[in-house]
Amino acid sequence: MYRKAIAPSVLAASLLLAIPASATSSVPGAPGIGDPYYPASGNGGYEISHYDLRLQYQPKTDLLEGTATLLATAKQDLSRFNLDFGLEVSEIRVNGAKAKFAKSGTQELEVTPASALQRGKQATVVVKYAGKPSEFKIDGWSAWQRTPDGGVAAQEPDSAVWWFPSNDHPRDKATFDISVNVPDGTQAISNGVLQSQSSKLGWTRYNWRSNKPQATYLATLAIGKFDITTDKTASGLPILNAYSKDLGDNAGAARASVERTGEVAEWLEGVFGPYPFNALGGYVPNVPSGFALETQTRPFYSPRQFANGSNASVVVHELAHQWYGDSVSVDNWKDIWINEGFARYSQWLWSEKEGEGTAQELADWAYASRPAEDPFWQVKPGDPGPENQFHGAVYDRGAIALQALRNEIGDEKFFAILKGWPTEHAYANASVGDFVRYAEKISGKPLAQLFEDWLYTPGKPAFAPPAAKAPAARSLQAPAKPPVEPKSWKKIAETNTIHEH
């Protein structure tokens, strides 16, 4: 047999031609998405469009078993990529082929597919896992709360790491199908609409769907024994509320508050525009925590929120987040004012509606009740730092900033901004700077200095009353009377534990 001799250089060139370009240019994705507050949160190199979670949970042992299917699109040629996850993984397949994987850091799962992922191509990632979420800790704490009859996943800024693998940052939002198998007599509550429910061999499976983009920390899971109520809004949106059967003395007040969800949402539509999701509701599990959280379509409430009786104000706060925080999400966690300042201000508007104190009166009281030397005024709501992300100043000083904006531009432009912003950035992400530019565009006024004073400058800013209401020649009159505590102040203050995450 005759063989033609091939020069080494020609052979090398032909081998290079046989190797796909992506194989030579692919690199690992970054282990973080680039958030300065939480460098380990999220990952680089890809985006996820959908999560399909098939779970089984045994309340007696806290054992969670799952298969997560993630639809991901590479943003670069990827030789390796990270997921955020804490439980034990038994197998990962990428596009059907087994992938290598290893843990690193506190929450990183490094995945090396058999073949590099090509930029712009969608990949299917299947992760099989099991573990006890309450036993996984980061810096000594867990986002998973066990209850007498089950468990709950609800926390901010992280909770997904405890129960499903993800790109765990608000900048990468996706739709969700969450299917949960639990022992008969136990229920599973999650986001969106319950698509179906079936029982077999002593287990009941609940299939939930959230069909609009959702940040991973806004995905929730509550397993236990609940009393469930259902209803519809005037426009036909389904409402589902759930209450643990062992809430004790807080049970009545919890129901008296959360059952107003439909009423509150309909009122908020008048302030912020059409409700952005496919379902409404809330749930109150038997947990010892004190916070509430805007988990998408179905906010989480701790029983302690209702220890002093009913409080519709906390429902207003969490439902306001469905527009400000859920539909329009932070770009980075430093932009938390976009969430919390507006949710707090919605409580002030509710007070105004209920005749229990106007937003101006609440702003005046919040301003006057803290002297200039109070450390409260040293926190910058526009960039508070991770240690102060849920500081009261982000809420109250952030809300006073909105009242200052209202006073500067007038009600017509102000409420146009409140309603237009969630439409302009629906299902996306935005920064404080984006809001400032939007407010300037709608109002037609330069507002950079106003926001600089209120959101970024330590110290107590000057706070003037609305120009139209300010008395003429104030300097020639007697000093203004000190503000009177509005009737709603104490109820609103009771919700301050919202941010004790």
ABEGO torsion letter per residue (X at the ends): XBBBBBBAAAAAAAAAAABBAAAAABBBBBABAGBAABAABEBBGBBBABBBBBBBBBAAAGBBBBBBBBBBBBABBBABBBBBBABBBABBBBGGBBBBBBBBEAABBBBBBABBBBBGBBBBBBBBBBEBAAABBBGGBBABBBBAAEBBBBBOABAAAAABBBBBBAABBBBBBBBBBBBBGBBBBBBEBBABBBBBGGBBBBBBBBABBBBAAABBBBBEBBBBBBBBBAAGBBBBBBBBAAAEAAAAAAAAAAAAAAAAAAAAAAAAEBBABABBEBBBBBBABABBBABBGBBBBBAAAAAAEBBAAAAAAAAAAAABGAABBBABAAAAAAAAAAAAAAAAAAAAAAGAEBAAAAAAAAAAABBAABAAAABBAABAEAAAAABAAAAAAAAAAAAAAAAAAEAAAAAAAAAAAAAAABGBBBBAAAAAAAAAAAAGBBAAAAAAAAAABBEBBBBBBBAAABBBGAAABBBBBBBBBBAAAAAAAAAAAAABX
